[in-house]
Amino acid sequence: MLKEDYGAKYVLNSSSENFFDELRELAKELKAKSCIECIGGKFTARLMECLPSRSRMIFYGCLSEQPVEDIAPLTLIGKAYVLESFILNVFLEEKGVGILGLFK
């Protein structure tokens, strides 16, 4: 549907048995260096492992309602991954637009 109806070039299904393998290959092909993630739990670590060295994982939500876990410290260090948070209102304030400015 996404490819046919909307012309999406890349579509992955996170329910697929091959999801992480497909993501790893696509990240390599596209030379992806960033991932914006909102699930949490063990899913975050699995996603991060699909990225090439020196990649950035930007965490902005926790839909699983589980803490981020299973990120191996040696993987972070050895692959020079960066894990950071993103909070929209902080970003907007840094840009000089308060969150309330969006609703004017």
Residue, then its C-alpha position, 0 to 999 in steps of 0.5 A: m500500500l505505501k509503495e503503490d498508493y504513496g510512491a514510497k521507495y523504501v518500506l520495512n515491516s517491523s513485524s517481519e522476521n527479517f526486519f532487523d536484517e532488512l534494516r541493516e542492509l538498507a542502512k548500509e545501502l543508504k549510508a544512514k548515520s542517524c535513527i530517530e526512535c520512539i519505541g524504547g525497551k529492547f527494540t532501541a538496542r536492536l535498532m542501534e545494532c543495525l546502524p553502521s559505526r559512528s551513528r547517532m540514535i535519537f530517542y524521543g519517546c517510549l511507546s513500549e513504556q519500558p526503559v531502554e535496555d540491552i545496549a552493550p557498553l562495549t558496543l557503544i564504545g567500539k562502534a562509537y555510537v551516540l545515544e541522545s534524547f530529543i525534547l520538542n519544547v527544548f528544541l523550539e526554545e533553543k530556536g527562539v520559538g516557545i512551544l506556545g508560539l506554535f499555536k498563535 
